[in-house]
Amino acid sequence: MLGVLWAVGAVFVVELVRDTWHWLSHVWPWLYRHHVWHHRVFRRDLSVASLEIYRKAQFYNDLPECAVMLVFAIAIWQLSLLSHLPGAAASSLGILYTAGFMLAAIARGLGWPRARELTDVTHKQGPFTEPPSAWFVNRTYHWRHHFDNDNAYYCSTFTFLDGLMGTALSLKGKTVAVTGASGTLGRALLVHLRQAGAKVVAFTSRPEDVVIDIAGETTVIPTRQWSVERVEAVDLRDIDILVINHGINVYGARTPDAIQRSLAVNAASALALMDAFLAMVQTDADRARKEVWVNTSEAEVSPALSPLYEISKRLLGQLVTLKRLDAPCTVRKIILGPFKSALNPYGVMSAERVAAAVVRKAQSGQHNIIVTINPLTWIVWPLHEVLTSLYFRWFSKAASSAPTPVSEAESLS
Ligand SMILES: NC(=O)c1ccc[n+]([C@@H]2O[C@H](COP(=O)([O-])OP(=O)(O)OC[C@H]3O[C@@H](n4cnc5c(N)ncnc54)[C@H](OP(=O)(O)O)[C@@H]3O)[C@@H](O)[C@H]2O)c1
């Protein structure tokens, strides 16, 4: 058992070395001169632009990267042997693992038939069948390093280092729309998303444009009016990331009107927006770049002293859990504790800090963004989410009419 831990640990550290080297290759111009060969190779559909460049890139980039990994793999093995701890010898797996990559790079560099197809997994051609994954790098995740922002998405196998560096999601240049934009959290999100490099769009149910204050400067944000009654009229075509943030709290009311409004605003309109947005995910690029973030609240699992708020947010939370089983792009949930706002004057956190944390955690790649001071939420919410998701997976089916993925090549043709 200890041997397995040493072996897995060695592989993990070697991968960290690879990802750190990759990051260094982007920030250190001398290294970038060699690394850039790798970036010259691929077209947007991951076909190889030139076989000659592809082969060169193996010797200028992949092989040196493997050599650095090998040096560290040997050092880890030697150090672990010196520790005399049980199972330490198993850390030699790091060397074997790296040697495999080295041989593969040589085979690709020499142009051996099928070497690319068998060993260059993250650059394989073909339609993306899933959104960027959360823990392990898949093709959709890595595509973004080449064609979304090459100063992000550095990881090759585990997404750990991107998570640590906040490079698991680049907001730079992305068009991000926020509903409930004139509300307390809405405005704070617009500020932090903009500071992270996004082009923000305010979706509001009010007639006037949304204005925010950034470092003492008043800025009018491009604004689109929308209403819960006419969700289909909202133009979502140019939106890369939709943040569904609007909501109401009817407190202790339980009139028919309060029930209708809570369900319509907090759940039904959010679902309709999400459906409309997901229907626009058509191409491989959409699958890789588009995202929906849904602000559900920790009321999904804990009391908010407002039954209709809890009912409507729990319904929304469960619908998001159900829908993301088959979602064509990334769907993040935002699970917040009480913060001070028009909706909750008794909140204890500040919307400013909450918004900063939401954006930071999204950049770290978190698919479930929890910001709360309630320690129970950190235990109860993940447990509830995993069990609910498993239950939904086992007892429901994906629609057989699910759209077939359109490859980047097809979509560009
Ligand atoms: N405050 C908390 O303690 C807390 C905790 C957890 C989660 N949340 C969630 O965080 C989100 C933002 O809340 P907040 O605290 O910032 O409250 P807020 O200041 O009241 O903002 C909510 C915004 O939702 C929009 N909205 C309200 N009624 C609407 C309607 N009928 N149709 C369309 N939009 C409507 C409004 O924005 P526009 O006028 O721009 O449309 C409103 O300003 C909500 O989803 C809330 O449930 C809040």
The ligand as a Gaussian input file, in Angstrom:
#p B3LYP/6-31G(d) Opt

LIG

0 1
 N      -27.665000      37.997000      -0.191000
 C      -27.486000      36.780000       0.250000
 O      -27.307000      36.523000       1.450000
 C      -27.461000      35.629000      -0.729000
 C      -26.998000      34.396000      -0.305000
 C      -26.933000      33.356000      -1.208000
 C      -27.316000      33.552000      -2.518000
 N      -27.785000      34.770000      -2.889000
 C      -28.181000      34.930000      -4.278000
 O      -27.381000      35.897000      -4.905000
 C      -28.087000      36.490000      -6.002000
 C      -27.928000      37.995000      -5.950000
 O      -28.603000      38.453000      -4.814000
 P      -28.258000      39.809000      -4.028000
 O      -28.105000      39.404000      -2.626000
 O      -27.202000      40.550000      -4.702000
 O      -29.685000      40.527000      -4.119000
 P      -30.144000      41.867000      -4.806000
 O      -29.238000      42.983000      -4.489000
 O      -31.575000      42.009000      -4.428000
 O      -30.022000      41.520000      -6.347000
 C      -30.910000      40.642000      -6.957000
 C      -31.183000      41.128000      -8.366000
 O      -31.996000      40.165000      -9.036000
 C      -32.714000      40.853000     -10.050000
 N      -34.134000      40.560000      -9.969000
 C      -34.954000      40.688000      -8.906000
 N      -36.214000      40.434000      -9.264000
 C      -36.189000      40.126000     -10.576000
 C      -37.194000      39.778000     -11.519000
 N      -38.470000      39.687000     -11.195000
 N      -36.806000      39.544000     -12.766000
 C      -35.500000      39.633000     -13.147000
 N      -34.517000      39.981000     -12.299000
 C      -34.871000      40.218000     -11.030000
 C      -32.557000      42.360000      -9.815000
 O      -31.554000      42.833000     -10.707000
 P      -31.952000      43.703000     -11.993000
 O      -32.821000      44.790000     -11.478000
 O      -30.669000      44.186000     -12.533000
 O      -32.698000      42.808000     -12.921000
 C      -32.002000      42.418000      -8.423000
 O      -31.254000      43.553000      -8.203000
 C      -29.521000      35.990000      -5.879000
 O      -29.732000      34.916000      -6.765000
 C      -29.595000      35.475000      -4.459000
 O      -30.563000      34.475000      -4.297000
 C      -27.854000      35.812000      -2.039000

